[in-house]
Amino acid sequence: MLRTLLALGAGLALTGGAAGCAADPDAGTNGVGRQTPEAIAAKSRAAALAARSVHLSGTVAGRGTLYHLDVRLTDGAGVGRVTGGGRDFEVLRVDGRLYVKGEAGLYDTTGTSREAAETLRDKYVVVPPDDPAYQGLEELTDRRALLGTVTDLAGPPRKDGYGEVGDSRTVAVSGPGGGTLQVALQGTPYPVRVDRPAGGSLDLSDFGKAVKVTAPPPAQVVDLGAVPSAVAGR
């Protein structure tokens, strides 16, 4: 599991592509496209971080593997699913605790005994803060941390054309490393897509919409530290 999270974390760094150009692209918009690239990037990032909740869905390329990510985040809580690299697991953060739920194969390649892996299979496993996987899971389920990562262009941006994401007209800004944000031209200038030429893109939606995250039933919860040989990536 730790290798999966490390690869996923590497893939979350922005490396993106440009959108196409449209005639009279700023007509009837929120006006953000008329501003400097620095202002567009800053306003988009600020809008994303100010939203109390968000839905991120798409693909992330990390260390030669394409992962599909689908998470819903709100203040202090998050729930989602990650697939790729032969792994498929759910992640949950609620009431100050981190949980992961997956097949036995998620654990039996990390030093965990087969017996322990079977015990953990399809259970909500509490990940302790000292586990090597904790940091990756925490960022994946922390609204501000994850949005901060995916909206960071890591340097001076440039304006990179106009386009559309779904029904939203957008303006693109790219960083020196190739990372690109597609910023909404209607309403609040949220970043609605992050594109990467290395593979994968993330769509951001449902800003500010209520997200219900509940703790799992106690009968489905297993404390990682209480299972012999369950090291989950240590």
C-alpha positions in Angstrom: 0.0 0.0 0.0 2.9 2.4 0.8 4.3 2.0 -2.8 0.8 2.8 -4.2 0.5 6.0 -2.1 4.0 7.1 -3.0 3.4 6.7 -6.7 0.0 8.4 -6.3 1.6 11.3 -4.5 4.2 11.8 -7.2 1.4 11.9 -9.8 -0.5 14.6 -8.0 2.2 17.2 -8.8 1.0 19.4 -11.6 2.2 18.7 -15.2 -0.4 19.8 -17.7 -1.3 20.7 -21.2 -3.0 23.7 -22.9 -6.5 24.3 -24.0 -7.6 25.5 -27.4 -8.5 29.1 -28.4 -12.0 30.4 -29.1 -13.2 33.6 -30.8 -14.1 36.5 -28.4 -13.4 34.2 -25.4 -14.1 36.8 -22.7 -17.5 37.9 -23.9 -20.2 37.3 -21.3 -17.7 35.9 -18.7 -16.7 36.6 -15.1 -13.8 38.6 -16.6 -11.0 36.5 -15.0 -9.7 35.7 -18.5 -8.8 39.4 -19.0 -6.5 39.4 -16.0 -2.8 38.5 -15.8 -1.8 34.9 -15.6 -0.6 35.5 -12.1 -4.0 36.9 -11.1 -5.9 34.1 -12.8 -3.9 31.4 -11.0 -4.1 33.2 -7.7 -7.9 33.8 -7.8 -8.5 30.2 -8.9 -6.4 28.7 -6.1 -8.0 31.0 -3.6 -11.5 30.1 -4.7 -10.7 26.4 -4.5 -9.2 26.7 -1.0 -12.1 28.8 0.2 -14.8 26.3 -0.8 -15.9 24.1 2.1 -16.1 21.0 0.0 -15.1 19.6 -3.4 -15.4 16.5 -5.6 -12.2 15.4 -7.4 -12.4 12.7 -10.0 -10.1 11.5 -12.7 -6.7 9.9 -13.3 -3.3 10.5 -12.0 -0.1 9.1 -13.5 2.5 8.1 -11.0 5.7 6.1 -11.5 4.5 4.5 -14.7 1.0 3.6 -13.3 -2.3 5.3 -14.1 -4.5 5.6 -11.0 -8.1 6.5 -11.0 -9.1 8.8 -8.1 -12.6 9.7 -6.9 -12.8 11.5 -3.6 -15.3 13.9 -1.9 -13.8 16.2 0.7 -15.1 18.6 3.3 -13.6 20.2 6.4 -12.0 17.5 8.5 -13.4 14.6 6.6 -13.2 12.8 3.2 -14.2 9.7 1.5 -13.2 8.2 -1.8 -11.8 5.3 -3.9 -8.4 4.7 -5.6 -7.8 2.1 -8.3 -4.8 1.3 -10.3 -1.6 -0.8 -10.3 -3.6 -3.9 -9.4 -5.0 -2.2 -6.3 -8.5 -1.1 -5.5 -9.2 0.5 -2.1 -11.5 2.9 -0.3 -10.2 5.6 2.0 -12.1 7.4 4.7 -11.2 10.2 7.1 -13.7 11.1 9.8 -13.7 12.1 13.4 -10.0 12.4 13.4 -9.3 8.9 12.3 -8.1 7.5 9.0 -9.4 4.2 7.5 -8.5 2.2 4.5 -10.6 -0.7 3.1 -9.5 -3.1 0.4 -8.8 -6.7 -0.7 -6.3 -8.9 1.1 -3.9 -8.2 -1.8 -3.6 -4.6 -0.7 -1.8 -5.8 2.4 -0.1 -9.1 1.6 2.6 -7.4 -0.5 3.7 -5.0 2.2 5.2 -7.4 4.7 1.9 -8.4 6.3 1.4 -12.1 6.8 -1.2 -13.8 4.6 -3.3 -14.6 7.7 -3.2 -11.0 8.8 -4.0 -9.8 5.3 -7.1 -12.0 5.3 -8.2 -10.6 8.7 -7.9 -7.1 7.2 -9.7 -7.9 3.9 -12.8 -5.8 3.3 -12.6 -4.2 6.8 -12.2 -0.6 7.6 -8.6 -0.6 8.9 -7.6 2.2 11.2 -4.3 3.6 10.1 -2.2 4.8 13.0 -0.3 8.1 12.7 3.1 6.3 12.9 2.4 4.1 9.9 4.4 5.1 6.7 1.1 5.1 4.7 -0.5 7.6 7.1 0.9 10.8 5.5 -0.2 9.9 2.0 -3.7 8.9 3.2 -4.0 12.1 5.2 -3.2 14.4 2.3 -5.5 12.4 0.0 -8.4 13.0 2.4 -7.5 16.5 3.6 -9.4 19.1 1.5 -7.0 22.0 1.9 -3.9 19.9 1.6 -5.0 18.1 -1.6 -6.4 21.3 -3.2 -3.2 23.1 -2.3 -1.2 20.4 -4.1 -3.2 20.1 -7.3 -3.5 23.9 -7.7 0.2 24.7 -7.2 1.7 25.7 -10.5 5.2 25.7 -8.9 6.3 28.9 -10.5 5.3 31.9 -12.7 2.2 31.0 -14.8 1.5 31.8 -18.4 -1.9 32.2 -20.1 -2.5 29.1 -22.2 -5.6 29.6 -24.2 -9.4 29.1 -23.9 -11.5 26.0 -23.9 -14.4 24.1 -22.3 -14.8 21.5 -19.6 -18.2 20.0 -19.8 -20.6 22.9 -20.0 -18.1 25.4 -18.5 -16.1 27.8 -20.6 -12.5 28.0 -19.3 -9.2 29.8 -19.5 -6.0 27.9 -19.0 -2.9 28.9 -17.1 0.2 26.8 -17.1 3.3 26.7 -14.9 6.9 26.4 -15.9 6.9 22.7 -15.3 3.9 22.2 -17.6 1.2 22.0 -15.0 -2.1 23.5 -16.2 -5.3 24.7 -14.5 -8.5 25.1 -16.5 -10.3 28.0 -14.7 -14.1 28.6 -15.0 -15.1 31.7 -16.9 -18.7 31.7 -15.5 -19.5 32.4 -11.8 -16.7 31.8 -9.3 -13.4 31.2 -11.1 -12.9 27.7 -9.7 -10.2 25.4 -11.2 -12.5 22.8 -12.9 -9.8 20.6 -14.4 -6.1 19.9 -13.9 -4.4 18.4 -17.0 -1.1 16.6 -17.3 0.8 15.7 -20.5 2.4 12.7 -18.8 -1.0 11.2 -18.5 -4.2 11.8 -16.5 -6.4 14.7 -15.6 -8.5 15.6 -12.6 -11.9 17.2 -12.8 -12.9 19.4 -9.8 -16.6 19.9 -9.2 -19.4 20.3 -6.6 -17.5 23.1 -4.8 -19.4 24.0 -1.6 -22.0 21.2 -1.9 -22.7 19.2 1.2 -20.7 16.0 1.7 -21.9 13.4 4.1 -19.1 11.4 5.7 -20.0 8.9 8.4 -17.9 6.6 10.5 -18.0 2.9 9.6 -20.0 0.4 11.8 -17.8 -0.8 14.7 -18.2 -4.4 13.6 -16.4 -3.5 10.3 -13.5 -1.7 11.9 -10.1 -3.3 12.6 -7.3 -1.6 14.5 -4.1 -2.2 12.5 -1.9 -2.3 15.6 -4.0 -5.0 17.1 -3.5 -7.5 14.2 -0.3 -9.6 14.5 2.1 -9.1 11.6 -0.1 -6.4 10.1 2.4 -3.7 9.1 0.6 -2.2 6.1 3.6 -0.8 4.3 6.1 -0.5 7.2 
